[in-house]
Amino acid sequence: MTLLVLGLILFLGIHSISIVARPTRDRLAARLGEWPYKGLYSIVAAIGLVLIVIGYGQARLTPTVLYSPPEWLRHLNMLLMLIVFPGLLAAYLPGRIGDALKHPMLIAVKAWALSHLLVNGTLADVLLFGGFLAWAVADRISMNHRPAGGSALALPRTKFNDAIVVVGGLALYLAFAFWLHPAWIGVPVMGG
């Protein structure tokens, strides 16, 4: 559990700099240079992510059950997950869907975290998914008090982006539900 908590602190901590210390982030980026700052940021985030994966995997071996969700919540989980993949794509493919969601990446993270909290009741699950949900809510609230910033990775706005978001998002949803989640996470989604 220690690795999971340390990973969450590193990963969510580095992603929280703009929430709690935007001026410090800007000074550090100016002092180091934008690309060295982004490199350092990426290294810390990657280390945090690796620790989360290892720590969560270890915690699943000896789970501490906090609650046992009813079986019917799996259906609500599947419904909420329909938002996740289109939301992720809309964050990088500007269009009407992204405009309607305002912050599609945060919508996707919140839907992913909440849907997983509904169907997983161990301490590790609450730490992982609850941590991401709390971070996404705090980040969204903080956006009202800081300058707007777009994604440097966003592709140009085209009339096809919304179609790609919907079709690609649903294709990713199905791929995860039927193949990738069982293969990568070890937990079947459909019929499990």
Secondary structure as UniProt FT lines:
FT   HELIX           2..14
FT   TURN            15..16
FT   HELIX           17..20
FT   HELIX           22..32
FT   HELIX           34..61
FT   TURN            71..72
FT   HELIX           73..90
FT   TURN            91..92
FT   HELIX           96..101
FT   HELIX           104..119
FT   HELIX           123..142
FT   HELIX           143..145
FT   TURN            152..153
FT   TURN            159..160
FT   HELIX           161..175
FT   HELIX           176..185
//
